[in-house]
Amino acid sequence: MTTNPHQNQGLALKAAMTTAENPWPLKLLTSNIRGYIDRMSEMWVEGQVVEYSPRGSTRMSFFTLRDVDEDVSMRVTAFGSAVADAGEGFAEGARVVVRVKPSFWEQRGSLSLQAKEIRLQGLGSLLAQIERLRAQLAREGLFAAQRKHPLPFIPRRIGLICGRDAKAKEDVLENARLRWPTAQFVIREVAVQGQYAVEQVTAALTELDAVPDVDVIIIARGGGSVEDLLPFSDERMVRAAAGAATPIVSAIGHEGDAPLLDLVADYRASTPTDAARRVVPDFREELSGVSHLHTRLVAATSRVLAREAESLNLLTSRPILQRPTAALEQQASSLEQAMLRMRGGVSRTLSAQQAEVAQLQAMLNTLSPTATLARGYSILRTPSKTILRTTGEIKAGSLIEGMLSEGTFVANIVGVNPKGSFVTDPQPSQSSTEGESR
């Protein structure tokens, strides 16, 4: 037993022995309380985490553990890796069981718990599983931006998966038709929480994805507790959404809620109303846009027409267009001048050629045998057309042909004179011919 330092001062040995005249000092009370609490063994307690803020690099964490059913809470100090070892699901709202050792601080008179080990229970365990699935799907690339499908500008029909008679359904239909009155919907009302939610939502998603003219699918719920939104982090539903060929719009939770379906969807809407505004355009804005574009088109057309009219006026003001024949007349004059020059050149060339021909003709006539014959000469040749040049080529009695300037004749050779003297025919009655060759 611990020795009481105040025993020698006449203080009461036990708390029940204290009186108004003989009270305990507060230090004695806190010391006795601490001694009692220090003798307590470690124990497991259950509760819900509240008021937890991570401390970053520090190895000490603080949170409040509150009873699940009663308004009772205690401050907990966790040393080392107790919080980290609990898993990613450790956060405010998580249900846990903690191995603790009570601790009493004498200076402040406060009782707290020192956490030795923390285990997630119930929802906390499920949240830890979801965090592990989130990390796995992220590694597989299912949340990557490049996998997202673009939403159509004006869908032919809109698939809507929602709860039965749910407000989310009315929010989507009303806001979509306010923006685009002709919007067409294919609606599948299913369980959106509870044990059948995953199976029914996944089946409806697969069915609508197979409808050819459904161009976009909205999955709407409109928020809820963490437990209510757990089906939308189920791996089966998430993988079905990731594998869909039709763009998916997730409108499950509010701004603070983020089930895994939000991450894999092609567009994450903050509310069902936001989903309706995203999948269809506002016809008033589109009409305004068309009107604005029409005005711009008219203005641009007017500018083009004015510019082209100015260019046309500039063209028509040119002399060539005011008097189109001017260029032809100029070319005709040039052509006429060229023809005159050509005729003059041809005439001069022809005259020169004619003079040259006459000169050549005169030279030819001078050198021609005909001119020689005209001067009284003749050409003699044998019957074989060989021209005779010497007396050695003929014999007495042979026939020869003579060519004169006009006509030919045939003569009979009665004799030859090799020395070049004339021979007189001894018989005057017969014709004689003088032959001379040159």
C-alpha positions in Angstrom: 0.0 0.0 0.0 1.3 3.5 -0.9 2.3 5.6 2.1 0.2 8.7 2.4 2.4 11.7 2.8 -0.2 13.5 4.8 -0.7 10.8 7.5 1.7 12.7 9.8 -0.4 15.8 9.5 -3.5 14.2 11.0 -5.4 13.8 7.7 -8.0 11.1 7.2 -6.6 7.8 6.0 -9.6 7.0 3.9 -11.9 9.1 1.8 -14.9 8.1 4.0 -13.1 9.5 7.0 -12.8 13.1 5.6 -14.9 15.9 7.2 -15.4 19.5 6.5 -12.9 20.2 9.3 -10.5 17.6 8.0 -10.6 17.5 4.2 -8.1 16.0 1.8 -5.9 18.3 -0.3 -6.9 18.0 -4.0 -3.4 16.7 -4.8 -4.0 13.8 -2.4 -7.3 13.0 -4.2 -5.7 13.1 -7.7 -2.8 11.0 -6.5 -5.0 8.4 -5.1 -7.2 8.4 -8.3 -4.1 8.0 -10.5 -2.8 5.2 -8.3 -6.1 3.3 -8.7 -6.2 3.9 -12.5 -2.6 2.9 -13.0 -3.4 -0.5 -11.5 -6.2 -1.0 -14.1 -5.3 -3.5 -16.8 -5.6 -2.9 -20.6 -9.0 -3.6 -22.0 -11.0 -3.6 -25.4 -13.7 -0.9 -25.7 -16.1 -0.2 -28.6 -17.2 3.1 -29.9 -17.4 5.6 -32.9 -14.7 7.9 -33.9 -15.5 11.6 -33.7 -13.5 14.8 -33.8 -10.5 13.2 -35.5 -7.9 15.3 -37.4 -4.8 13.7 -38.8 -1.6 15.3 -37.5 0.5 14.6 -40.6 4.1 13.8 -39.8 3.6 13.6 -36.0 3.6 10.1 -34.5 0.8 11.0 -32.0 -2.8 11.2 -32.9 -5.9 12.4 -31.0 -9.5 11.6 -31.4 -12.7 11.3 -29.4 -14.3 7.9 -28.9 -18.1 8.1 -28.4 -20.4 5.4 -27.3 -22.6 4.2 -30.1 -25.9 4.3 -28.1 -25.3 6.8 -25.3 -24.0 10.3 -25.1 -20.7 9.3 -23.5 -17.3 10.1 -24.9 -13.6 10.0 -23.9 -10.5 11.5 -25.4 -8.1 9.0 -26.9 -4.4 9.4 -27.5 -2.8 7.0 -30.1 0.9 6.6 -30.2 3.1 5.2 -33.0 1.4 3.5 -36.0 -1.9 2.5 -34.2 -4.0 4.7 -36.5 -2.1 3.9 -39.7 -2.4 0.1 -38.9 -6.2 0.5 -38.6 -6.4 1.1 -42.4 -7.7 3.8 -44.7 -11.2 3.4 -43.4 -10.3 5.1 -40.1 -12.0 8.4 -40.2 -14.8 10.3 -38.4 -17.9 8.2 -38.2 -16.0 4.8 -38.3 -17.0 2.2 -35.7 -13.9 0.7 -34.0 -12.8 -1.5 -31.1 -9.7 -0.2 -29.4 -7.3 -1.8 -27.0 -6.7 0.9 -24.4 -5.1 1.7 -21.1 -6.8 4.3 -19.0 -4.6 7.2 -18.0 -5.2 10.0 -15.5 -3.6 13.4 -15.7 -3.2 14.8 -12.1 -2.4 18.3 -13.2 -5.7 18.7 -15.1 -7.7 16.1 -13.3 -8.7 14.5 -16.6 -9.1 10.9 -17.6 -8.2 9.7 -21.1 -7.4 6.5 -22.9 -4.1 5.5 -24.5 -4.8 3.5 -27.7 -2.5 0.4 -28.2 -4.4 -1.2 -31.1 -7.3 -0.1 -33.3 -9.6 -2.4 -35.4 -12.3 -1.2 -37.7 -15.7 -2.7 -37.2 -19.0 -2.6 -39.2 -19.0 0.4 -41.6 -15.4 1.2 -40.9 -14.4 -2.2 -42.1 -16.5 -1.8 -45.3 -15.0 1.7 -45.9 -11.5 0.2 -45.6 -12.5 -2.5 -48.2 -13.8 0.3 -50.5 -10.5 2.2 -50.1 -8.6 -0.9 -51.1 -10.9 -1.4 -54.1 -10.5 2.3 -55.0 -6.8 1.9 -55.1 -7.0 -1.3 -57.2 -9.4 0.2 -59.8 -7.2 3.3 -60.0 -4.1 1.1 -60.7 -6.2 -0.6 -63.5 -6.9 2.8 -65.0 -10.7 2.7 -64.6 -10.8 6.3 -63.4 -8.5 7.7 -66.1 -9.8 10.7 -68.0 -9.0 9.2 -71.4 -11.5 6.4 -70.8 -14.4 8.9 -70.4 -17.0 9.0 -73.2 -18.1 12.5 -74.3 -21.8 13.2 -73.6 -24.0 13.7 -76.7 -25.2 17.2 -77.5 -28.8 16.2 -78.0 -29.5 12.6 -77.0 -32.2 10.7 -78.9 -33.4 9.0 -75.7 -32.1 9.2 -72.1 -31.9 6.2 -69.9 -32.8 6.9 -66.3 -32.1 4.4 -63.4 -33.7 5.6 -60.1 -35.6 4.6 -57.1 -39.3 3.8 -57.2 -41.3 7.0 -57.0 -38.2 8.8 -55.9 -37.8 12.5 -55.8 -34.6 12.1 -57.8 -36.7 10.8 -60.7 -38.9 13.9 -60.7 -36.0 16.2 -60.4 -34.4 14.7 -63.5 -37.5 14.6 -65.6 -38.8 18.1 -64.6 -35.5 19.9 -65.1 -34.6 18.0 -68.3 -38.0 18.8 -69.9 -37.8 22.5 -68.8 -34.5 22.7 -70.7 -35.5 20.5 -73.7 -39.3 19.9 -73.9 -39.0 17.0 -76.4 -36.5 15.0 -74.2 -37.4 11.3 -74.3 -36.7 9.0 -71.4 -36.4 5.2 -70.9 -36.9 4.7 -67.1 -36.0 1.8 -65.0 -37.1 2.1 -61.3 -35.1 -0.2 -59.1 -33.9 -0.5 -55.5 -31.2 2.1 -54.9 -30.3 1.0 -51.4 -30.3 -2.3 -49.5 -29.3 -5.8 -50.4 -31.0 -5.8 -53.8 -29.6 -2.5 -55.0 -26.4 -3.8 -56.6 -28.1 -6.5 -58.6 -31.0 -4.4 -59.8 -29.0 -1.3 -60.7 -26.4 -3.4 -62.6 -29.1 -5.3 -64.5 -30.9 -2.0 -65.5 -27.6 -0.6 -66.6 -26.8 -3.6 -68.7 -30.3 -3.5 -70.3 -30.2 0.2 -71.1 -26.7 0.0 -72.5 -28.0 -2.5 -75.1 -30.8 -0.2 -76.3 -29.5 1.3 -79.6 -31.1 4.8 -79.4 -30.3 5.4 -75.7 -27.4 7.8 -76.0 -26.8 8.5 -72.3 -27.7 6.8 -69.0 -28.3 8.7 -65.7 -28.0 6.7 -62.4 -29.8 9.0 -59.8 -30.3 8.7 -56.1 -29.9 12.1 -54.6 -27.7 11.5 -51.5 -28.1 9.6 -48.3 -26.0 8.3 -45.5 -22.7 6.5 -45.9 -24.5 3.2 -45.4 -27.1 4.0 -48.0 -24.5 4.8 -50.7 -22.4 1.6 -50.1 -24.0 -0.3 -53.0 -22.7 2.3 -55.5 -19.1 1.4 -54.5 -19.7 -2.3 -55.1 -17.2 -3.8 -57.5 -19.8 -5.5 -59.7 -21.7 -2.3 -60.4 -18.5 -0.2 -60.8 -17.1 -2.6 -63.4 -20.4 -2.8 -65.3 -20.4 1.0 -65.5 -16.7 1.0 -66.7 -17.5 -1.5 -69.4 -20.6 0.3 -70.7 -20.5 1.6 -74.3 -23.1 4.3 -73.5 -21.9 7.4 -71.6 -22.8 7.2 -67.9 -23.8 10.1 -65.7 -23.6 9.5 -61.9 -26.0 11.5 -59.7 -25.8 9.4 -56.6 -24.7 11.7 -53.8 -24.3 15.4 -53.0 -21.1 17.4 -53.1 -19.6 15.7 -50.1 -20.5 12.1 -51.2 -18.1 10.2 -53.5 -19.0 6.5 -54.1 -16.7 4.7 -56.6 -19.4 4.9 -59.3 -18.8 8.7 -59.3 -15.2 8.0 -60.2 -15.8 5.6 -63.0 -18.7 7.5 -64.5 -18.2 9.6 -67.6 -19.7 12.6 -65.8 -20.2 13.1 -62.1 -23.2 15.2 -61.3 -23.5 16.8 -57.9 -27.3 16.3 -57.8 -30.0 14.8 -60.0 -30.9 18.3 -61.1 -27.3 18.9 -62.2 -27.5 15.6 -64.2 -30.6 16.8 -66.0 -28.9 20.1 -66.9 -25.8 18.3 -68.1 -27.4 15.8 -70.5 -29.7 18.2 -72.5 -29.0 21.7 -73.7 -31.3 24.6 -72.8 -33.4 25.3 -75.8 -33.7 29.0 -74.9 -29.9 29.3 -74.8 -29.7 27.5 -78.0 -32.3 29.7 -79.7 -30.4 32.7 -78.4 -27.2 31.3 -79.7 -28.8 30.6 -83.1 -30.2 34.1 -83.2 -26.8 35.5 -82.4 -25.1 33.4 -85.0 -27.7 34.4 -87.6 -27.0 38.1 -86.8 -23.3 37.4 -87.2 -23.9 35.5 -90.4 -26.0 38.4 -91.9 -23.4 40.9 -90.9 -20.6 38.8 -92.3 -22.5 38.2 -95.5 -23.2 41.9 -95.9 -19.5 42.7 -95.4 -18.5 40.1 -98.0 -21.1 41.5 -100.5 -20.0 45.1 -99.9 -16.3 44.1 -100.4 -17.1 42.1 -103.6 -19.3 45.0 -104.9 -16.4 47.4 -104.3 -14.1 45.1 -106.1 -16.6 44.7 -109.0 -16.9 48.5 -109.3 -13.1 48.8 -109.4 -13.0 46.2 -112.2 -15.8 47.8 -114.2 -14.2 51.2 -114.0 -11.1 50.0 -115.8 -10.7 51.2 -119.5 -10.6 47.6 -120.7 -14.0 46.9 -119.4 -15.5 50.2 -120.4 -14.4 49.6 -124.0 -13.6 45.9 -124.4 -12.8 46.3 -128.1 -9.9 48.6 -127.4 -7.5 45.7 -126.8 -8.7 44.0 -130.0 -8.4 47.1 -132.0 -4.8 47.6 -130.8 -4.0 44.0 -131.6 -5.7 44.4 -135.0 -3.6 47.4 -135.8 -0.5 45.6 -134.7 -1.5 42.6 -136.9 -2.1 44.8 -139.9 1.3 46.4 -139.5 2.8 43.0 -139.2 1.0 41.8 -142.3 2.2 44.9 -144.2 5.8 44.2 -143.1 5.4 40.6 -144.0 4.1 41.4 -147.5 6.8 43.9 -148.1 9.4 41.4 -146.9 7.9 38.6 -149.0 7.8 40.9 -152.1 11.4 42.0 -151.6 12.5 38.4 -151.1 10.5 37.3 -154.2 12.0 40.0 -156.4 15.5 39.2 -155.2 14.9 35.5 -155.8 13.4 36.2 -159.3 16.4 38.3 -160.2 18.7 35.6 -159.0 16.7 33.0 -161.0 16.9 35.2 -164.1 20.7 35.6 -163.6 21.1 31.8 -163.1 18.8 31.2 -166.2 21.0 33.5 -168.3 24.1 31.6 -167.0 22.4 28.3 -167.7 21.5 29.4 -171.2 25.0 30.5 -171.8 26.4 27.2 -170.7 23.6 25.1 -172.1 24.4 22.8 -175.1 21.3 24.2 -176.8 22.9 27.6 -177.0 25.9 25.9 -178.6 23.7 24.1 -181.1 22.0 27.4 -181.9 25.3 28.8 -183.1 25.5 26.1 -185.8 27.0 23.2 -183.9 25.6 19.7 -183.7 26.0 16.7 -181.4 26.6 13.3 -182.9 26.0 10.0 -181.1 25.9 6.4 -181.9 22.7 4.4 -182.1 23.5 3.3 -178.5 23.3 7.0 -177.5 27.1 7.3 -176.9 28.3 10.8 -177.8 31.1 10.8 -180.4 34.1 12.8 -179.5 36.9 11.5 -181.8 37.0 9.9 -185.3 38.4 6.8 -183.7 34.9 6.1 -182.4 33.3 5.7 -185.8 33.9 3.7 -189.0 32.9 4.2 -192.6 29.5 2.8 -193.3 28.2 3.2 -189.7 25.1 5.1 -188.9 25.1 8.1 -186.5 22.5 10.4 -185.1 22.9 14.1 -185.1 21.2 16.6 -182.8 20.7 20.2 -184.0 19.2 23.1 -182.2 15.9 22.1 -183.8 15.4 18.4 -184.5 17.7 15.4 -185.2 18.9 13.5 -188.2 20.5 10.2 -189.1 23.6 10.0 -191.4 25.7 7.2 -193.0 29.5 7.6 -192.6 31.2 7.2 -195.8 34.6 8.0 -194.5 36.7 9.6 -191.7 39.6 11.9 -191.8 41.7 11.4 -188.6 43.8 14.5 -189.4 40.8 16.8 -189.2 40.6 17.8 -192.9 37.3 17.7 -194.8 36.6 14.8 -197.1 34.7 15.4 -200.4 32.2 12.8 -201.3 33.3 11.3 -204.6 29.7 10.7 -205.4 28.0 14.1 -205.4 24.6 12.4 -205.7 24.8 11.1 -202.2 24.5 13.2 -199.1 27.5 13.9 -197.0 27.7 15.1 -193.5 30.3 17.0 -191.7 30.9 15.7 -188.2 32.5 17.6 -185.5 32.7 16.9 -182.0 33.6 19.2 -179.3 
